[in-house]
Amino acid sequence: MEYIYQIKNSDYETKKVVAPDMGAALYKYKKYIDEHISIDYSSQEIYENVTSCELVGVYQENDMIM
């Protein structure tokens, strides 16, 4: 079963991520930052400013989320 997690970051945008557990959601978020952040910024520094990762609900096939 897949869940929706909302990850808030004080230095970056809030994102919703679909994953089977919180660890996988944070991993997926870090990978997203690594691939989408400008070379002028440190992805690790941004990742370290995650303020929360909350379970939002169960993922449904028709949900449009990362």
Secondary structure, DSSP 8 states (H G I E B T S, - for coil): --EEEEEEETTS--EEEEESSHHHHHHHHHHHHHHHS-TTS-HHHHHTTEEEEEEEEE--TT----
